[in-house]
């Protein structure tokens, strides 16, 4: 009996990992000219820039063993050194473990609120069904919610926190001092692209510059922008689900409607190569303030000095936006320099040797109240036709 023909759509981390684990024949297609998806790096005049910030933090032993098996000493283990700009000063992350370093009246507000929240939790620990705003207030109290949790997440997601569920928070928001990325790993050379290149070597050659324009479920066929047609028995897709409405045929109205319910936040990333070495040892900093244009800045050369030429350093800035909450991308660089002056971060326009911009439409999936029901309808239909949607954007 002949083996099933499997097609993998997308050569980012999810697609490459799926390929590396398959024990049968497959073909993998990528729409860009290089592999990696958003986990990609590029060299610009001697600087290595990642497309937005990426680090490795292993939560599963199996995943760690898999990656270490082919990267090993290429990765450097580091202790997180992340901070928050709050009330005119930098305090260590996470906020909920370090608010005592803030002015006394704020620290008192946070500690009193936390004590009340913990007291209520002893009487009623049930949190099912809470929106994110209610969960943050119930978990951390009014002070911590007011001074960090709510403003930062409003700035990041660009959606009402009363519409977001809190299911994602347990994995990403630490309740104590450590959290999921207290220790992390990063390649010594080549940026995060080192990971995707090594992962690609575990499987077969990727066909690049192949954008899917149609998936015909009746014919079990993918049509690509360069004219290639590929018949499949099963498909593994990492394509953002909102894009599937444009390329899958036939698509019932109920599935199309479910896809339309999915929300996402876009990401605008600016990398700056500097002509000087920064003295700061911070890895990244969070900014909950509305009057700061970015929600996070990171110092790439503190992950690896090899990200920049000798005597230089590099930084990255991230801002989020949606169609209902846009940003002025043309003005973004000026805003960055102005805001760095405002917070006392030591970079100026004249320090910049290289600028690298990345506009990422599907930055983060929004975990609102409609998402799970919509995913159930979409995934059910796709699986019925032997299409398995994986990865951050695939559900």
C-alpha positions in Angstrom: 0.0 0.0 0.0 1.6 3.4 -1.0 2.4 5.9 1.7 0.2 8.9 2.2 1.4 12.1 0.6 1.8 14.8 3.2 2.2 18.5 2.4 3.5 21.0 5.0 2.5 24.6 4.5 5.0 27.0 6.1 8.6 26.5 7.1 8.6 28.4 10.4 9.3 26.6 13.7 6.0 24.7 13.7 6.3 23.5 10.2 10.0 22.5 10.4 9.4 20.8 13.7 6.5 18.8 12.3 8.8 17.8 9.3 11.6 16.7 11.6 9.3 14.3 13.5 7.5 12.8 10.5 8.4 9.2 9.7 6.8 9.3 6.2 7.3 11.1 2.9 6.3 14.8 2.8 6.9 18.0 0.9 7.3 21.3 2.7 6.5 24.7 1.1 7.4 28.2 2.3 6.0 31.5 0.8 9.1 33.6 1.7 12.6 33.3 0.0 14.1 32.0 3.3 12.9 29.6 6.0 12.0 30.5 9.6 8.8 32.3 9.5 8.9 34.9 12.2 11.7 33.0 13.8 14.1 34.5 11.3 17.3 36.6 11.3 19.1 38.6 8.7 22.5 40.2 8.3 22.4 43.9 7.6 25.9 45.5 7.2 27.5 43.3 9.9 24.5 43.4 12.3 22.4 40.3 12.9 18.7 41.3 13.5 15.9 38.9 14.5 12.4 39.7 13.3 11.2 40.8 16.7 12.5 39.4 19.9 13.0 35.6 20.3 14.5 33.5 23.0 14.3 29.8 23.9 12.7 28.8 27.2 12.0 25.1 27.5 8.9 24.2 29.4 8.9 20.5 28.3 11.8 18.2 28.8 11.1 16.4 25.6 11.3 19.6 23.6 14.5 20.6 25.3 16.1 17.3 24.6 15.1 17.5 21.0 16.6 21.0 20.4 19.7 20.3 22.5 20.2 17.1 20.5 21.2 19.1 17.4 22.2 22.5 18.8 23.8 21.7 22.1 26.8 24.0 22.8 25.7 26.4 20.1 23.2 27.7 22.7 24.2 29.8 25.7 22.1 29.5 28.9 21.3 32.8 30.5 19.5 34.1 33.6 16.8 36.6 32.6 17.5 40.2 33.4 14.3 42.0 32.5 12.9 45.2 33.9 9.8 47.5 33.9 9.7 51.2 33.6 7.3 52.3 36.3 6.7 55.7 37.9 9.9 57.2 36.6 12.3 54.4 37.4 13.3 50.9 36.4 12.2 48.0 38.7 13.0 44.3 38.1 10.4 42.1 36.4 7.9 40.7 37.4 6.1 43.7 38.8 4.1 41.7 41.3 7.3 40.5 43.0 9.1 43.9 43.0 6.6 46.6 43.6 8.1 47.3 47.0 10.9 49.1 45.1 8.4 51.8 44.0 7.5 54.9 46.0 6.0 54.0 49.4 2.4 55.1 48.6 2.3 52.9 45.4 3.9 50.0 47.2 1.4 50.3 50.0 -1.5 50.4 47.5 -0.2 47.2 45.8 0.5 45.3 49.0 -2.9 46.1 50.5 -4.6 45.1 47.3 -2.7 41.9 47.1 -3.5 41.0 50.7 -7.2 41.5 50.1 -7.1 39.5 46.9 -5.3 36.6 48.6 -7.8 36.7 51.5 -10.7 36.5 49.0 -9.0 33.6 47.2 -9.0 31.5 50.4 -12.7 31.8 50.6 -13.3 31.4 46.8 -10.6 30.2 44.5 -12.9 29.6 41.5 -11.7 31.6 38.5 -13.5 29.8 35.6 -15.3 32.1 33.2 -13.6 35.3 34.4 -12.5 37.9 31.8 -8.8 38.9 32.0 -9.6 42.2 33.8 -11.6 40.4 36.5 -8.9 37.7 36.8 -6.1 40.2 37.2 -8.0 42.0 39.9 -9.0 38.8 41.7 -5.4 37.4 41.5 -3.2 40.4 42.2 -5.5 43.0 43.7 -6.4 46.5 42.7 -3.0 48.1 43.1 -0.9 45.7 41.0 -3.7 45.6 38.4 -3.9 49.4 38.3 -0.2 50.1 38.1 0.9 47.3 35.7 -1.4 44.4 34.7 -4.2 46.4 33.2 -2.3 49.2 31.5 0.3 46.9 30.0 -2.1 44.4 28.7 -4.4 47.1 27.3 -1.4 48.6 25.5 -0.2 45.2 24.3 -3.4 43.6 23.1 -5.3 46.8 21.9 -8.5 45.1 22.8 -10.9 45.5 25.8 -9.6 43.3 28.6 -13.2 42.6 29.5 -13.5 40.8 26.2 -10.3 38.7 26.7 -10.5 35.4 28.6 -7.7 34.6 31.1 -6.9 31.1 30.0 -3.6 32.1 28.3 -2.4 34.1 31.4 -1.6 31.1 33.6 1.2 30.1 31.2 2.7 33.5 30.6 2.1 35.7 33.7 4.1 34.5 36.7 2.4 34.4 40.1 5.8 34.4 41.8 9.2 35.8 41.2 10.4 33.5 38.4 7.9 32.7 35.7 8.3 30.7 32.5 11.5 32.4 31.2 13.6 32.9 34.4 16.3 31.0 32.5 16.6 31.1 28.7 18.8 30.0 25.9 20.0 31.9 22.9 22.4 31.0 20.0 26.0 32.3 20.3 26.1 33.1 16.6 23.7 33.9 13.8 20.7 35.0 15.9 17.5 32.9 16.2 18.0 31.8 12.5 20.6 29.4 13.9 17.7 27.4 15.4 15.6 27.3 12.2 18.6 26.4 10.0 19.5 23.5 12.3 15.9 22.4 12.5 15.7 22.4 8.7 18.7 20.1 8.4 16.8 17.5 10.3 14.3 17.1 7.5 14.0 17.4 3.7 14.7 20.4 1.5 12.2 23.2 1.7 10.6 24.6 -1.4 10.8 28.4 -0.9 9.0 31.2 -2.8 5.9 29.0 -2.9 2.8 30.9 -1.7 -0.4 28.9 -1.4 -3.2 30.6 -3.4 -5.8 27.8 -3.2 -6.4 24.6 -1.4 -9.0 22.6 -3.2 -10.6 20.1 -0.8 -12.4 18.2 -3.5 -9.3 17.6 -5.5 -7.0 17.4 -2.5 -4.7 19.8 -4.2 -2.7 22.9 -3.3 -2.1 25.5 -6.0 0.9 27.8 -5.5 1.6 31.3 -6.8 4.4 30.0 -9.1 2.0 27.6 -10.8 3.0 24.4 -8.9 0.2 22.0 -8.1 0.6 19.4 -5.4 -1.8 16.6 -4.6 -2.0 15.5 -1.0 -3.6 13.0 1.3 -3.0 15.0 4.4 -1.9 18.6 5.0 -0.2 20.2 8.0 -0.8 24.0 7.8 0.8 26.8 9.7 -1.0 29.4 7.7 -2.8 32.0 9.9 -6.4 30.9 10.1 -7.8 34.3 9.0 -6.0 33.7 5.7 -7.7 30.3 5.2 -11.0 32.0 4.3 -9.3 33.3 1.1 -7.7 30.1 -0.1 -9.8 27.1 0.9 -12.6 25.9 -1.4 -15.3 24.8 -0.7 -15.8 26.7 2.6 -19.2 26.5 4.2 -20.7 29.7 5.5 -20.6 28.6 9.1 -16.8 28.0 8.9 -16.3 31.3 7.1 -18.2 33.0 9.8 -16.2 31.3 12.5 -13.0 32.4 10.8 -14.3 36.0 10.8 -14.6 35.8 14.6 -10.9 35.4 15.1 -9.0 38.5 16.2 -5.3 39.3 16.1 -2.8 42.0 17.1 -0.2 43.2 14.7 3.4 44.0 15.5 5.7 46.7 14.3 9.4 45.9 15.1 12.3 48.3 14.7 15.9 47.1 15.1 18.6 49.7 15.4 22.3 48.9 15.0 24.3 51.4 17.1 27.9 52.7 16.6 28.7 52.4 20.3 28.6 49.8 23.0 25.8 50.2 25.5 26.7 49.8 29.2 23.4 48.4 30.2 23.2 44.7 31.1 19.4 44.5 30.8 17.9 41.9 28.3 14.6 43.7 27.8 12.3 46.2 29.4 8.5 46.5 29.5 6.6 49.8 29.2 2.9 50.0 30.4 2.6 53.7 29.8 0.4 55.2 27.1 2.8 58.0 26.4 5.7 55.6 25.5 5.3 54.4 21.9 6.7 50.9 22.4 5.6 48.2 24.8 9.0 46.6 25.0 12.6 47.3 24.1 15.4 44.8 24.2 19.2 44.8 23.9 20.0 42.1 21.3 23.8 42.3 22.0 23.1 41.3 25.6 21.7 38.0 24.3 24.9 37.6 22.2 27.7 40.0 21.6 28.1 38.5 18.1 24.8 40.2 17.0 26.9 43.4 16.2 30.4 44.3 14.9 33.1 44.9 17.5 32.5 48.2 19.4 28.9 48.3 18.4 25.6 47.1 19.9 22.0 46.6 18.8 18.5 47.2 20.2 15.0 46.3 19.2 11.7 48.0 19.8 8.2 46.5 19.6 4.8 48.3 19.2 1.5 46.6 18.7 -1.5 47.8 16.7 -4.8 46.8 15.1 -7.0 48.2 12.3 -9.0 50.0 15.0 -6.0 51.2 16.9 -3.4 52.0 14.3 0.1 53.6 14.8 2.0 56.1 12.6 4.7 53.8 11.2 6.4 56.7 9.4 6.8 58.6 12.7 7.8 55.5 14.7 11.6 56.1 14.6 11.3 59.7 15.8 8.9 58.5 18.5 11.5 56.0 19.6 14.3 58.5 19.9 12.0 60.9 21.8 10.8 58.3 24.2 14.4 57.0 24.8 15.3 60.6 25.8 12.2 60.6 28.1 13.2 57.5 30.0 16.9 58.2 30.0 17.8 55.3 27.7 21.2 56.2 26.1 20.6 56.2 22.4 20.2 59.1 20.0 19.6 59.4 16.3 23.3 60.1 15.6 24.2 56.7 17.2 22.3 54.7 14.6 24.3 53.0 11.9 21.6 50.7 10.6 17.8 50.7 10.8 15.7 47.5 10.2 11.9 47.6 10.2 9.5 44.6 10.3 5.7 44.9 10.0 4.1 41.7 11.1 0.4 41.5 10.4 -0.3 38.4 12.5 1.7 39.2 15.6 -0.4 37.6 18.4 -3.7 35.7 18.5 -6.3 37.5 20.6 -7.8 35.1 23.2 -11.2 36.7 23.4 -14.5 35.0 24.5 -15.4 33.9 21.0 -12.1 32.2 20.1 -12.6 28.7 21.5 -16.0 28.2 19.9 -14.8 29.6 16.6 -11.7 27.3 16.7 -13.9 24.3 17.4 -15.9 24.9 14.2 -12.8 25.7 12.0 -10.6 22.8 13.3 -13.5 20.4 13.1 -14.0 21.2 9.4 -10.3 21.1 8.5 -9.7 17.8 10.3 -12.7 16.3 8.5 -10.7 17.0 5.3 -7.4 15.8 6.8 -6.0 19.3 7.2 -4.2 19.8 10.6 -3.7 23.4 11.5 -0.8 23.9 14.0 1.4 26.7 15.5 0.6 30.0 17.0 -1.6 31.2 14.2 -3.0 27.8 13.3 -4.9 27.5 16.5 
